[in-house]
């Protein structure tokens, strides 16, 4: 957590300066790797159907999973048969593997499980996206559009459309590359993407803005809808930007006495909650709930959110997809 606090402070934390040589090495290796893909020394794989990459240039949560869900549902409503591929970060495999709503998060990853629950479309996870797509199209030959949840830097996979997601509140942090800052690629990379979208923020600085709209509360154990939790409660979040969740609870008028922030994709287990009074209500994100369902108590609840975009974003995406289709 120190790293994220340092990366998103104003200016460069003096303690990070010792990492300067590592940043230079990281930049050099990243540039060389992408150059080798560009000139064909490293081979790329092009799927037989259009591929949309939804990713980010920074480390930490930007909201790409809700964006993925929104794009999938838009595609369904516009006559496409979409599917999702993902690395399956945090999952143990074996890979490639199809994901369903009942797949264990520790096997397939928390975000793919969440997307399976929310969308119902075919999903395959694997660090090797070529293997994931091959299995996906074998299992679901009707698919005519693939959305890659993350994978902007996975240049082995050729892509037709890139959507880059930026955190509108934290922006690009101190603007430095890893490990001095949170950036995987330089901010100039945004000019090469087809569409840039911004999660929240007071003003549009990077692209189309979207907001995360809370849904109805649900019980973690059985996913049943419940009224807004009342009384003493604590909030737990193991996402890229836990403070966003805590702020959402505050804006919703929910009384929270304590907050617990964990690293993104934290592999929750029952021992993480052993010191918490069983009588106290526990509130968490939907992504974390996917990992806690097996040992959740009756008074544990999660808040689902959905990405809401301006019409202009969908119009731009439709135009870009139409252009891709005309090339085929």
Secondary structure by P-SEA (a helix, b strand, c coil): caaaaaaaccccccccccaaaaaaaaaaaaaaaaaaaaaccbbbbbcccbbbbbbbccccccaaaaaaaaaaaaaaaaccbbbbbccccccccccccccccccccccccaaaaaaaacccccccccccaaaaaaaaaaacccccbbbbccccccccccccbbbbbbccccccccccccccccccccccccccccbbbbcccccccccbbbbbbbcbbbbcccccccccccccbbbbbccccaaaaaaaaaaacccccbbbbbcccccccccccccccccbbbbbcaaaaaaccccccccbbbbbbbbbbcaaaaaaaaaaaaaaaaac
